[in-house]
Amino acid sequence: MNRAPAGRPAAPAVRTVLGDIAPAALGVCDAHDHLFLHSPQLPGQELDDAEAATAELSAFRAAGGAAVIQWTPYGMGRRAAELPWLARESGVRIVAATGLHQAAHYSPELLARVRPDLAGLFVAELTEGIGGTGPRAGMIKVAGGFHGLDRHARHTMEAAAEAQRATGAAIGVHLELGTGALDVLDLLCGTLAVPPDRVILGHLNRSPDLVVHRTAAEAGAYLAFDGPSRAHHATDWRLPEALAALAEAGFGDRILLGGDTTTAGARSVNGGPGMPYLLRRHRERLEIALGADLVTQFLTANPARAFAADWARAPGGSR
């Protein structure tokens, strides 16, 4: 990222694995997905095939996609060194994540090693590069629990808040089955004073509580409705209703859409819905219910704002 002229602040930018870009250049964006992912909670379903990732990105681009935000955090097989190549090969802009998921996704030894200076780890990956020399992360990923926040989640969110203050990065929050959104906002935006527009609440489609959705939107957070597929059919049918209620209440600018492909079997190249589903069946369905202009806003203008940050204020931000 180039330095701004003297006396002028740098404009907000989205930090991709190939460098910082103007928000308007992000294009049609899958605001929450995974190209690589490994967890003991998903044995045998690892996303670790670079050829499959390339094919998935190609299919996404063919469907009209331009950008993918990979929410895979530290220690879960991000394969960050390969992301720049994938971005160049596919022509799809990729944003990588730092952060930490629920404790269940890690070994006790790894957690003991990183817990003492989580904030420092997050800041380094956002400003210097993943692994010290890799691409820089462009967001922070953390996670709540089912209807609550355990000690690990609170510690991780405290570190995320510290890193957010240092860098301006957005914090994306995995909500377990879409629950606990208001508890997360009480901690991040209340106790820890993170600006609400720097918080992205994920998986709200899995808990179609319209009152919680509106309360979170009124607080100023972004609401990510991600993972529409056959796997979540029990709540997918409620999504148009939930989005319409938010839009009618004046919160259409708070909504993000994503695919959240988390297993090899869910990839389109393996017969699942995968990344292209977001822009094919899912987009078509939402356009019937909400209109094309509003759905385009969800996929373009909203993520451009949500993931942009004033990186120049961060250490190493002019790298």
C-alpha positions in Angstrom: 0.0 0.0 0.0 1.4 3.4 -1.0 1.8 6.2 1.6 -0.8 8.9 1.4 0.5 12.4 0.5 1.7 14.5 3.5 -1.2 16.0 5.4 -3.8 13.7 3.9 -5.1 10.6 5.6 -5.0 7.3 3.6 -8.3 6.2 2.3 -9.8 3.0 3.7 -8.8 -0.1 1.9 -9.6 -3.8 1.7 -6.4 -5.9 2.5 -6.3 -8.8 0.0 -3.5 -11.4 -0.2 -2.1 -9.5 -3.2 -2.2 -6.2 -1.5 -4.6 -3.4 -0.5 -7.3 -2.4 -2.9 -10.0 0.3 -3.0 -13.2 -1.0 -1.5 -15.1 -0.4 -4.7 -12.7 -2.7 -6.5 -13.8 -5.7 -4.4 -16.7 -6.5 -6.6 -19.3 -9.3 -6.0 -18.1 -10.8 -2.8 -18.7 -14.1 -0.9 -18.3 -12.6 2.5 -17.6 -15.8 4.4 -16.1 -18.9 2.9 -13.2 -21.4 3.2 -10.7 -22.5 0.6 -8.6 -24.5 3.1 -9.7 -25.8 6.5 -8.6 -28.5 8.9 -10.1 -29.4 12.3 -10.2 -32.4 14.5 -14.0 -31.7 14.7 -14.3 -32.6 11.0 -12.2 -35.7 10.5 -11.9 -36.9 6.9 -13.5 -33.7 5.6 -10.5 -31.5 5.4 -10.3 -28.8 2.8 -6.6 -29.4 1.8 -6.7 -29.9 -2.0 -5.3 -27.0 -3.9 -6.6 -28.2 -7.2 -10.1 -28.5 -5.8 -9.8 -24.9 -4.3 -8.7 -23.7 -7.7 -11.7 -25.4 -9.4 -14.0 -24.0 -6.8 -12.8 -20.4 -7.4 -13.1 -20.9 -11.1 -16.7 -22.0 -10.8 -17.4 -19.1 -8.5 -15.9 -16.6 -11.0 -17.9 -18.2 -13.8 -21.0 -17.5 -11.8 -20.1 -13.8 -11.5 -18.0 -13.8 -8.3 -15.1 -11.5 -7.9 -13.9 -11.8 -4.2 -13.9 -14.3 -1.4 -13.3 -13.7 2.3 -11.6 -16.8 3.8 -12.5 -16.9 7.5 -10.1 -19.8 8.3 -8.1 -18.5 11.3 -4.7 -19.3 12.8 -3.9 -23.0 13.3 -6.6 -24.5 11.1 -4.8 -25.2 7.9 -5.1 -21.8 6.1 -2.2 -22.6 3.7 -1.7 -18.9 3.5 1.4 -19.1 1.4 -0.7 -20.6 -1.5 -3.4 -18.0 -1.4 -1.6 -15.4 -3.5 -1.0 -18.0 -6.2 -4.7 -19.0 -6.1 -5.8 -15.4 -6.4 -3.6 -14.8 -9.5 -4.6 -18.1 -11.0 -8.3 -17.7 -10.6 -8.6 -13.9 -10.9 -10.7 -13.9 -7.7 -9.6 -11.5 -4.9 -9.0 -13.3 -1.7 -8.9 -11.9 1.9 -7.3 -14.0 4.5 -8.0 -14.1 8.2 -6.1 -14.1 11.4 -7.8 -14.9 14.7 -8.7 -18.1 16.7 -11.7 -20.4 16.6 -13.3 -22.3 19.5 -10.8 -24.2 21.7 -12.2 -27.6 20.5 -10.5 -27.0 17.1 -7.0 -27.0 18.6 -4.6 -29.1 20.6 -4.0 -28.0 24.2 -0.3 -27.5 23.3 -1.0 -25.1 20.5 -3.4 -23.0 22.7 -0.8 -22.9 25.6 1.8 -21.6 23.1 -0.3 -18.8 21.6 -2.5 -17.6 24.4 0.0 -15.4 26.2 0.2 -12.9 23.3 -2.8 -13.5 21.1 -3.2 -9.8 20.3 0.5 -9.6 19.2 0.0 -12.6 16.9 -3.1 -11.0 15.4 -1.5 -7.6 14.8 1.6 -9.2 13.3 -0.4 -11.3 10.8 -2.5 -8.2 9.9 0.4 -5.9 9.4 3.6 -7.9 8.8 2.3 -11.1 7.2 1.1 -14.6 8.1 4.1 -16.6 9.3 6.2 -13.5 9.2 6.7 -13.5 5.4 3.3 -14.6 4.0 0.4 -12.5 2.8 -1.1 -10.2 5.3 -4.5 -11.1 6.9 -7.3 -8.7 6.2 -9.7 -9.5 9.1 -9.8 -11.1 12.5 -11.9 -14.3 13.1 -13.1 -15.3 16.6 -15.9 -17.5 17.8 -18.6 -17.7 20.5 -20.3 -20.8 21.9 -23.8 -22.1 21.8 -25.9 -19.4 23.6 -22.9 -18.2 25.5 -19.2 -17.2 25.8 -16.8 -19.4 27.7 -13.5 -18.4 29.1 -11.6 -19.2 25.9 -14.0 -17.1 23.8 -13.7 -14.1 26.1 -9.9 -14.2 26.1 -9.8 -14.5 22.3 -12.3 -11.6 21.9 -10.3 -9.5 24.3 -7.2 -10.1 22.1 -9.2 -9.4 18.9 -10.4 -6.1 20.4 -6.9 -5.1 21.2 -5.8 -6.0 17.6 -8.7 -4.1 16.2 -7.8 -1.0 18.0 -4.2 -1.2 16.7 -5.1 -1.9 13.1 -8.8 -1.0 12.3 -9.5 -4.5 11.0 -13.0 -5.9 11.1 -13.8 -8.7 13.6 -15.8 -11.6 12.2 -17.6 -13.7 14.8 -18.6 -17.4 14.4 -21.9 -17.7 16.2 -22.5 -21.3 17.1 -25.8 -22.2 15.3 -26.4 -18.5 15.0 -26.8 -18.0 18.8 -25.3 -15.6 21.3 -25.2 -12.5 19.1 -26.2 -10.0 21.8 -23.8 -11.5 24.3 -21.0 -11.0 21.7 -22.0 -7.4 21.2 -22.2 -6.7 24.9 -18.6 -7.9 25.3 -17.0 -6.6 22.1 -18.9 -3.3 21.7 -19.8 -2.7 25.3 -17.1 -3.9 27.7 -14.2 -3.8 25.1 -15.4 -0.7 23.2 -15.0 -2.0 19.7 -17.0 0.2 17.2 -20.1 -1.8 16.2 -19.4 -1.3 12.5 -16.2 -3.2 13.0 -18.1 -6.4 14.0 -19.5 -8.9 11.6 -21.8 -11.5 13.2 -21.8 -14.8 11.3 -24.3 -17.6 10.8 -27.4 -15.6 11.7 -29.4 -17.5 9.1 -29.1 -20.6 11.4 -31.1 -18.9 14.2 -34.0 -17.0 12.4 -34.8 -14.8 15.5 -36.0 -11.6 13.8 -35.9 -9.7 17.1 -32.2 -10.5 17.7 -31.4 -9.7 14.1 -33.0 -6.2 14.4 -31.4 -5.5 17.8 -27.9 -6.4 16.4 -28.5 -4.2 13.3 -29.7 -1.3 15.5 -26.5 -1.6 17.5 -24.6 -1.0 14.2 -23.0 -4.4 13.6 -22.9 -6.2 10.2 -25.0 -9.3 9.9 -23.7 -12.2 7.9 -26.2 -14.8 6.6 -23.8 -17.5 5.4 -23.9 -21.1 4.6 -27.1 -21.5 2.6 -27.1 -25.1 1.4 -28.8 -28.4 1.7 -27.0 -28.8 5.0 -29.0 -26.0 6.6 -32.3 -26.6 4.9 -34.1 -26.4 8.3 -33.6 -22.6 8.4 -32.8 -21.7 4.8 -36.4 -21.2 4.0 -36.7 -18.5 6.6 -33.9 -16.4 5.1 -35.9 -14.2 2.6 -38.3 -13.3 5.4 -35.4 -12.4 7.7 -33.7 -10.2 5.1 -36.9 -8.5 4.1 -37.7 -7.6 7.7 -34.2 -6.0 8.1 -34.4 -4.2 4.8 -37.9 -2.9 5.5 -36.7 -1.6 8.9 -33.9 0.4 7.1 -31.0 -2.0 7.7 -30.3 -3.3 4.2 -26.8 -1.7 4.4 -25.9 -4.1 7.3 -26.4 -7.4 5.5 -23.7 -9.7 4.1 -24.0 -13.0 2.2 -21.6 -15.9 2.2 -21.3 -19.6 1.3 -19.3 -21.0 4.3 -18.0 -24.2 2.6 -16.4 -26.1 5.5 -16.1 -29.7 4.2 -14.7 -31.4 1.1 -18.1 -33.0 0.5 -19.8 -29.5 0.3 -17.6 -28.4 -2.6 -19.3 -28.1 -5.9 -16.5 -30.1 -7.5 -17.5 -33.0 -5.2 -21.2 -32.7 -5.9 -22.1 -30.3 -3.1 -23.5 -26.7 -3.5 -20.1 -25.1 -3.0 -19.1 -21.5 -3.7 -21.1 -21.1 -7.0 -24.4 -21.9 -5.2 -24.3 -18.4 -3.6 -24.6 -16.7 -6.9 -26.8 -19.2 -8.7 -29.7 -20.7 -6.9 -29.4 -18.7 -3.7 -29.0 -15.3 -5.4 -31.9 -16.1 -7.8 -34.1 -17.1 -4.9 -33.4 -13.9 -3.0 -33.9 -11.7 -6.0 -37.4 -13.1 -6.5 -38.2 -12.2 -2.9 -36.3 -9.0 -2.4 -35.4 -7.5 -5.9 -32.1 -7.6 -7.7 -30.9 -4.2 -6.6 -31.1 -5.0 -2.9 -29.4 -8.4 -3.3 -26.6 -6.7 -5.4 -26.1 -4.3 -2.5 -25.7 -7.2 -0.1 -23.0 -8.7 -2.4 -21.1 -5.6 -3.3 -21.5 -2.3 -1.5 -22.0 -3.9 1.9 -18.9 -6.1 2.0 -16.8 -3.3 0.5 -17.6 -1.2 3.6 -17.5 -4.0 6.1 -14.0 -5.3 5.3 -12.3 -1.9 4.5 -10.0 -0.4 7.2 -7.7 2.5 7.7 -4.6 0.3 7.6 -2.2 3.3 7.5 -2.6 3.8 11.3 -1.3 0.4 12.1 2.4 -0.6 12.6 3.7 -1.7 9.3 0.6 -0.5 7.5 2.5 1.2 4.7 4.4 -1.9 3.7 
